[in-house]
Amino acid sequence: MDERAALALLADELDPVGDDAAIVDGLVVTTDMLHERTDFPDGTTRYTAGWRSVGASLSDVAAMGAEAIAAVAAYAAPEFDPEELLAFVRGASDVCEGVGAEYVGGDLDGHDEFTVSTTAIGRTADPVRRSGARPDDVVCVTGTLGRTAAALAFFDRGDHDRGNDLFRFEPRVATGRALAPHATAMMDSSDGLARSLHQLADASDCGFAIESDPIPIDDAVAETTAGEDEALERATTFGEDFELVCTIPETEVETVRAATTVPVTPIGSVVADGVTLDGEPLADRGYTH
């Protein structure tokens, strides 16, 4: 049973389930777990690990259109190296500071593999869920896609500086706040654009017609792929980019784009059913834990 099957099983036990974060009395609560073998390639610094781990949870707060308040982390490792531990905390603190939140500590534990569990808390009176997309809404994405795929390629090449730089993404908290008054549905793209679209389609009982030309592919992807087709595949299916995927009424798209410094790119529209790319079915492929 993979993560998606496990979540489907738990959906019958937990109510509600399925959004990027839970809402409890106006507070947004979300948690994530990352492991050295699957999430931090050789060459990842502890500073980057702290940034990325906490950033992943802050991205869930952003996807709900919420203000970020604070984050904590449980840090487990075979031994506590002073320099590594301090670097981790500084990375976690810096990513929080960048979105107006505070890193407030956590827990330490011994473990045979470097593992991090993070929790972020936000606040909103009007969360944006995955279930509100409507026919003729415009599908948009923030920033660029494929950044993590390129980062892993640089790590594999031994270019650890480029890999670490690309791994330290900016959680889109401010952009999520700007989108919130307008977006009818939203989630982050941690599982990849294609899988995110299928998840939004299931939650909103709709479909999407996407065009490939406007999909914003990160410039670093071209440095690590053999051509345009491979670059598009990396950008749409690799995942772990932590951008926002949302639907917005067509009449409000330009208002939204003018309200944020991060690019918000229209890539298609909401339709009755099916998920297509350039008129062909888009497979439900993406990052699986």
N, C-alpha and C positions, 0 to 999 in steps of 0.2 A: 504494500500500500504506500503510494507516494503522498506528498503533502496535500495535493488537491483531493485525492480520495479520502484522506483523513479529515479534511475540512468538511467534505460533503457528509461524512458520517456524523461529525459533531454538530452539523446544522440542525439535526433532529433533537439534539440535547440542549443546545444553547440558543437563546432567543434574546436579541437579534444576533445574527452573525453574517459576515460577508463584506462589510465595508472595511476601509483601511484602518479604522480605529473604532473603539467603542465610545459612546457618549453617556456620561453619568452625571446628572445634575449640572449640565452645561460644561462639564470638563471632558476633554478628549484624552483617552488613554490608549496607548499602544505599546507593544513589546516585540522585540526581535532577538534572534540568536544567530551568531556568526561563529564559524570554526576555522582554524588555521588551514586544515587540509582542503576545505571547499571554498573558502571565501578570501583567504589572504595568501596570494602566491609568494614564492620565494622572492625576497627583496622588498616586501612590504614593510615599511618602518612601523614601529609602535605608534608614532605620532599619527601616521595615516590610518592605522587600525582604529585608534580612538576617534578620529574624525569620521571615518566611514561608518563605524558601528553606530555611533550616536546619530549621525546624519541619516541613516536608514530609518530610524524611528521618527526623527523630525520630519522626514519626507511624508510619513503617514499622517502626521498632524497637518502638514501642508495640504494633503489631498482632501482633507475635510473642510478646508477653507478656514482653519482656525489659527488663532494667535498661539505661538509657542511660549510656554512658561518655563519648563524645567526638564532636565533629563538626569537619569541615574544609570549606572552600569555595574554589572557583576563581572569581575575580571578574574579568570581562572587560568593558571599556567603551571607548568612543572616546577618552576621556581620563580621567585620574585626578584628580578634584576632591577636594582634601583633606577638606572638610567631608562630602561624600557618602561617601567611603571610610570615614572614622571612624564616621559614622552607621551604615553597613552593619555594620561589625564590632561596634558596640555592640548593635545589634539581634540579631545572631547570638549574641553572648555572653549577652544577657539571656534569650533563649528557652532556651538551654542551661542556664543557671543555674536557671531555673524548673523543670526536670525532673531536676536533680541531675547534669547532665553538664557538660562543659567544652568551650568552643570553643578549638581549639588551632592555628588559622591556616589556611593553604592556599596559593593561588597567585594571581598577578596577570598579566593579559595584555591587550594591546590588541585591540579588536574593534569592528566597525562598529555593533553593537547591544549594549546592556547585557545581559549573559548571566551566569547563575550556575549552577555545577555544584557540588552538595553531596554529601558522604558522611557518614553517621553510623554509629557503631559501638556495639553493645550487648553484653550478656552474658546468657546463660540456659543452664541445663542441660536445660530441658524446654520447647522452643518450641511455641507453638500454631500449627498450620498451617491451611490452608483445607480440608483434606480429611477432617476427622473428624466432621462433622455426622451425627446419627443420627435416625431417625424418632422423633417425639414430643418431641425437644428443643425448647426455646423459643428463638425468634429475638429478640435484643435489640439495641438501639442505645444508644450513650452520648450525652449532651449533647442538643443540638438540631441540626436540619438546616435548610439554606437560608441559612445565614449568609453564604456567599460570594456567592450570587445577590443578596442584599440589598446587600452591600458594593458590587458592581458598579453596582447601580442608584443608590446614593448617589454613587459616583464620576461617573456619567453626569450627575447633577444638579448637579455642582460642589460637593457637600458632601464635601470631601476628608477632613475630620476624622472623620466617621462612617465613611467608606469605609476609612480606615486602621485605625481602631479595630476594625472587624469583620474586617479582613484578618489581624490579629494573633491567631490562634487559639492555644489551649493544647494542645500535643501531649499525648495521653492516656497518657503513660508510666506514671504511678502507677496509673491505672485499669486499664491493660493488665496490670500486675503483679498487681493484685487479682483480675482475671478469670482469669488464667492457670491457677490450680489447678482451675478449674471449667469453663472454656470447652472445648468439643469442636472448634470451628472458629472462626477469627477473621481479619478483615482490616480495613483502614481504608477509609473511604468516599470516597476521593479521586475515584473515578469516578462517584459518585452511588449512592444506595441501591439503585435498580432494577438498575443494572449490577453492583453488588457482589453482590446476591443471585444473579444469574445466574452470576457467577464462582464463588461458593461452591457453588452447585448443581452446576456442572460438575465442580468439584474433588472434591466429596463424593458425587457420583452420587446426588443426591436432589432434592427440590423444596421449595418454601416456600409456605405459605398465610399471607398478610399481611393485616392489617386496617388501614384508613386512620385510623380514629378515634384510636388511641393514638400514631400517629407524631408525635414531638415536633418541632414546627415552631418555629423561632426567632421571637421576637416581632418582630424587624426585618422579617421577610418581609411581614407584614401591612401595613407602612408603604409597601411598594414593589410591591404587587400589587393587582389589581382585585377579587379575591374568593377564597373558600375553594378553589375548584377550581384556580385559577392558583397559589395558595400551595402546595397539595399537589404540583402538578407541579414547581414549583421545588425543593421540599424533597426530592423523590424522584429527580429526573433531572438536576439541574444539576451537582452534584458539587463537588469541591474544598472540602469541609467538614472533612475529616480527623477525623471521628469514628470510632468502632469499631463494626463490625457483627459479631455473634458468635452462636453457638448454645450453649445451656446446658441441662443436664438440668433438667426442671421442678422436681424436688425441691431444687435448689440455687439457684434464682433469688433467693429472699428472702435467703439467706445472702450472695449476691453484692451485692445492692442495699444491704445493711447495711454492707458492707465498704468502700464507696467514697463519697466526698463528691460525686462527679459522678453525676448521675442516670443510671441504667441502666434503660431502658424496654422491657418486652416488647411486641412488635408482631405476633407470629404464631407459627407452629410449623413444624417440619420435617415434610414429607410425602414420599410415595414419589417423585413426579415433578411437573413443572410448577411455574411461578412465577406466583402469582396475587395480586391485590389486590382485596379484597372479592369474591372468587369469580370475578373476571374475569382473563384472562391479562394479566400485567404485561410490557410490552415491554422488551426489552433495550436501553434508552436511557440515555445518560449522557455524561460528559465524554470526548472523544476528542482526543488530541494530534495 
